[in-house]
Amino acid sequence: MSRTFKKKFLIILISVIVAIFAILMIINETNLFKHDQTHTFEDAVKLQTGEGMLNTKEDNGRFINASKEDVKNAMTIKKQNHNINYMDISEKVPMDEKEVNKMLKGKGIFEKQGSTFLKAQDKYGVNVIYLISHALVETGNGQSDLAKGIPYKGKRYYNFFGIGAFDEDAMKHGHSYAKQQKWTSPEKAILGGASFVRKEYFDKEQLTLYQMRWNPKNPGQHQYASDIDWDSKIARAMDHYYEKYGIKKDHIRKNYYKQ
């Protein structure tokens, strides 16, 4: 057997092995997806709009109850939606401190906090563009009272991600949660928020904005917000930065429901 033939044979063998491995990975991933497809879309909408469920929408700067049709439209997975709604945001984005600080320029309390956001990404495995976009949406670009810090007994408490800030009195509850967590600096609030998202959502397999808002595996349960446009608002902010920095959008998933 010639050396050239052996070399070609080895290349073909390696190619076959790689192809088989890729096929097995696709099959395995498909089976995993099927495992968490627990409801049809119609069933999910019924559960999400059932008695006692709170779904809101913004109207002229205030939140009002959303109709069943509003909820259904928001839950519908549309082809034209930003793919970021359905993108895994539990993975790191390759950005440096200079780029992140440029994103935060003119963003109130967040200006020059690039190193802290990157630290949060590295420590908790939370996409830094998502983390920044979420904070900007929740705080009105870093200008809200909770973002600036609420004074209490000589200290200021910060809450950048709407955690515990229930809609009926967001300021009171958000402040209370910040005090409970001892978020007495912007850095503590950023790191604490990233830790919360990791433990309460990513570690519970809610890895996309869509899953965090609608939880298709358990509709109506364990959802980040009541605003039906919550995920889309953050996705739009993220999309701006992804386009600006030419970052590829990976790991998109849209098949959440039984057919």
ABEGO torsion letter per residue (X at the ends): XBAAAAAAAAAAAAAAAAAAAAAAAAAAAAAAAAAABABBAAAAAAAAABBGBBBBBBBGGBBBBBBAAAAAAAABBBAABBAAAABBAABBBBBBAAAAAAAABGAEAABGAAAAAAAAAAAAGBBAAAAAAAAAAAAGGGABAAAAEBBBGGBBBBBAAGBGBBAABAAAAAAAAAAAAGBABAAAAAAAAAAAAAAAAAAAGBABAAAAAAGAABBGBGBABABAAAAAAAAAAAAAAAAAAGBBBBGBBABABBX
